[in-house]
Amino acid sequence: MTDIPKLLCYAFLTAGASVPAAGADLEAGRRIASSQCRTCHGLDGIAQMPVAPHLAGESAIYLQTQLKAFRSGTRKSEMMNVVAKDLTDEDIANVAAWYAAIKIRVEMPD
């Protein structure tokens, strides 16, 4: 019985995690990630440098919220404010969907 709460929690947390945002274009998101994000975050969403966060498997809603905050300047980052400033809402939805669609597997230590 102790596994049921864990399974319910997992199901709740992962529900829709890999579902692209409605109307999002994964290929367009891949192109944006390839041209503007891969140097720091990797095309696969695994950060290439220690100061950049991993994006793979992150919630599309979270990624969109953060990119819009960087674009507006309400969230400050010298690099990300520059990168996000020219992204349209559609670009943001597409790149967020790309990174959200990447599947991550976790292996617990023994």
C-alpha positions as a Markdown table, in Angstrom:
| # | Residue | x | y | z |
|---|---|---|---|---|
| 1 | Met | 0.0 | 0.0 | 0.0 |
| 2 | Thr | 2.9 | 2.4 | 0.6 |
| 3 | Asp | 3.6 | 2.6 | -3.2 |
| 4 | Ile | 0.1 | 3.9 | -4.0 |
| 5 | Pro | 0.7 | 7.4 | -2.7 |
| 6 | Lys | 4.0 | 7.5 | -4.6 |
| 7 | Leu | 2.3 | 6.4 | -7.8 |
| 8 | Leu | -0.5 | 8.9 | -7.4 |
| 9 | Cys | 2.1 | 11.7 | -6.8 |
| 10 | Tyr | 4.1 | 10.6 | -9.8 |
| 11 | Ala | 1.0 | 10.4 | -12.0 |
| 12 | Phe | -0.1 | 13.9 | -10.9 |
| 13 | Leu | 3.4 | 15.4 | -11.4 |
| 14 | Thr | 3.9 | 13.9 | -14.8 |
| 15 | Ala | 0.4 | 14.3 | -16.3 |
| 16 | Gly | 0.8 | 16.1 | -19.5 |
| 17 | Ala | 4.5 | 16.7 | -19.0 |
| 18 | Ser | 5.4 | 15.5 | -22.5 |
| 19 | Val | 2.3 | 16.8 | -24.3 |
| 20 | Pro | 3.2 | 19.7 | -26.6 |
| 21 | Ala | 1.3 | 22.9 | -26.0 |
| 22 | Ala | -1.8 | 23.3 | -28.1 |
| 23 | Gly | -0.8 | 24.5 | -31.6 |
| 24 | Ala | 2.9 | 24.3 | -30.8 |
| 25 | Asp | 5.2 | 23.4 | -33.7 |
| 26 | Leu | 7.9 | 21.0 | -32.4 |
| 27 | Glu | 10.0 | 21.3 | -35.5 |
| 28 | Ala | 10.0 | 25.1 | -35.3 |
| 29 | Gly | 10.9 | 24.8 | -31.6 |
| 30 | Arg | 13.8 | 22.5 | -32.5 |
| 31 | Arg | 15.0 | 25.1 | -35.0 |
| 32 | Ile | 14.9 | 27.8 | -32.4 |
| 33 | Ala | 16.6 | 25.6 | -29.8 |
| 34 | Ser | 19.3 | 24.7 | -32.4 |
| 35 | Ser | 20.1 | 28.2 | -33.4 |
| 36 | Gln | 19.6 | 30.1 | -30.1 |
| 37 | Cys | 19.6 | 27.8 | -27.1 |
| 38 | Arg | 22.0 | 24.9 | -27.8 |
| 39 | Thr | 25.2 | 26.6 | -26.9 |
| 40 | Cys | 24.2 | 26.9 | -23.2 |
| 41 | His | 21.2 | 24.6 | -22.8 |
| 42 | Gly | 22.0 | 21.9 | -25.4 |
| 43 | Leu | 19.6 | 20.9 | -28.2 |
| 44 | Asp | 18.7 | 18.0 | -26.0 |
| 45 | Gly | 18.0 | 20.3 | -23.1 |
| 46 | Ile | 21.0 | 19.1 | -21.1 |
| 47 | Ala | 23.0 | 22.2 | -20.1 |
| 48 | Gln | 26.4 | 22.6 | -21.7 |
| 49 | Met | 27.8 | 24.9 | -19.1 |
| 50 | Pro | 27.5 | 25.0 | -15.3 |
| 51 | Val | 25.6 | 28.3 | -15.0 |
| 52 | Ala | 22.8 | 27.2 | -17.4 |
| 53 | Pro | 19.9 | 25.1 | -16.2 |
| 54 | His | 18.8 | 21.9 | -17.9 |
| 55 | Leu | 15.6 | 22.4 | -19.8 |
| 56 | Ala | 14.8 | 18.9 | -21.0 |
| 57 | Gly | 11.4 | 17.7 | -19.7 |
| 58 | Glu | 10.6 | 20.9 | -18.0 |
| 59 | Ser | 7.0 | 22.0 | -18.0 |
| 60 | Ala | 6.1 | 24.0 | -21.2 |
| 61 | Ile | 4.0 | 26.4 | -19.0 |
| 62 | Tyr | 7.0 | 27.1 | -16.8 |
| 63 | Leu | 9.4 | 27.6 | -19.8 |
| 64 | Gln | 6.9 | 30.0 | -21.5 |
| 65 | Thr | 6.5 | 32.0 | -18.3 |
| 66 | Gln | 10.2 | 32.3 | -17.8 |
| 67 | Leu | 10.9 | 33.2 | -21.4 |
| 68 | Lys | 8.2 | 35.9 | -21.4 |
| 69 | Ala | 9.7 | 37.3 | -18.1 |
| 70 | Phe | 13.1 | 37.4 | -19.7 |
| 71 | Arg | 11.7 | 39.1 | -22.8 |
| 72 | Ser | 9.9 | 41.7 | -20.8 |
| 73 | Gly | 12.8 | 42.3 | -18.4 |
| 74 | Thr | 10.9 | 41.3 | -15.3 |
| 75 | Arg | 13.3 | 38.5 | -14.8 |
| 76 | Lys | 16.9 | 39.6 | -15.1 |
| 77 | Ser | 19.7 | 37.8 | -16.9 |
| 78 | Glu | 22.2 | 39.5 | -19.1 |
| 79 | Met | 22.3 | 36.7 | -21.6 |
| 80 | Met | 18.6 | 35.6 | -21.5 |
| 81 | Asn | 17.2 | 39.1 | -21.7 |
| 82 | Val | 19.1 | 39.5 | -25.0 |
| 83 | Val | 18.2 | 36.0 | -26.3 |
| 84 | Ala | 14.5 | 36.3 | -25.4 |
| 85 | Lys | 13.9 | 39.9 | -26.5 |
| 86 | Asp | 13.1 | 39.1 | -30.2 |
| 87 | Leu | 11.1 | 35.9 | -29.5 |
| 88 | Thr | 7.4 | 36.1 | -30.4 |
| 89 | Asp | 4.8 | 34.4 | -28.3 |
| 90 | Glu | 4.6 | 31.7 | -31.0 |
| 91 | Asp | 8.4 | 31.2 | -30.9 |
| 92 | Ile | 8.3 | 30.9 | -27.1 |
| 93 | Ala | 5.4 | 28.4 | -27.3 |
| 94 | Asn | 7.3 | 26.4 | -29.9 |
| 95 | Val | 10.7 | 26.2 | -28.1 |
| 96 | Ala | 9.0 | 25.5 | -24.8 |
| 97 | Ala | 7.1 | 22.6 | -26.4 |
| 98 | Trp | 10.3 | 21.3 | -27.9 |
| 99 | Tyr | 12.1 | 21.2 | -24.5 |
| 100 | Ala | 9.0 | 19.9 | -22.7 |
| 101 | Ala | 8.6 | 17.0 | -25.1 |
| 102 | Ile | 12.1 | 15.6 | -24.4 |
| 103 | Lys | 11.8 | 12.6 | -22.1 |
| 104 | Ile | 14.0 | 12.3 | -19.1 |
| 105 | Arg | 14.6 | 9.1 | -17.2 |
| 106 | Val | 15.6 | 9.0 | -13.6 |
| 107 | Glu | 17.4 | 6.2 | -11.9 |
| 108 | Met | 17.4 | 6.2 | -8.1 |
| 109 | Pro | 20.5 | 5.0 | -6.3 |
| 110 | Asp | 20.3 | 1.7 | -4.4 |
